[in-house]
Amino acid sequence: MAEVKVKLFANLREAAGTPELLLSGEKVIDVLLSLTEKHPALKELIFEKNDGEDESPVLCASINVLINGNNVRHLEGLDTDLKDSDEIGVLPPVSGG
């Protein structure tokens, strides 16, 4: 199991009360589930609302998850394998001028 640094930005940082934390998991989904277990307020911000009990969590379309700067949507999605020292960034939609 890999130990990775998870960095949270904007309202995700505020909801968790911390800018970053260390978590373990083999895949991105493992780390995100661990994150939302530790900080339940993040669950509705990161994952789509899921009515079925046995369905796999689905990442909100507006959330970007980066591993070492690479968007998981361009890798293996939530099933992307992790290794020690990977850095995961979880970013909400950002707008500005």
Helices and strands as residue ranges (DSSP letters): E 2-8, H 10-16, E 20-25, H 28-38, G 40-42, H 43-46, E 64-67, E 70-71, G 72-74, G 77-79, E 87-91
